[in-house]
């Protein structure tokens, strides 16, 4: 694996884990009232499209990063509806 791919994977990992504190906060407080449904919806659609793009161009960093973000976005959407 070359340095450029490693850079992409590390950058993607760091970017992806930025969602983790919000996800933990929602889970702990059982409240997602302050999280915008509109923002979460747009984020989920955009990330799904980035994932599709990554698959089409066979870019591991894009696939990896957007898979992680999509999973967390879907969890936040689930919590948004569950903890109304």
Order of alpha helices (4+ residues) and beta strands (2+ residues): alpha-alpha-alpha-alpha
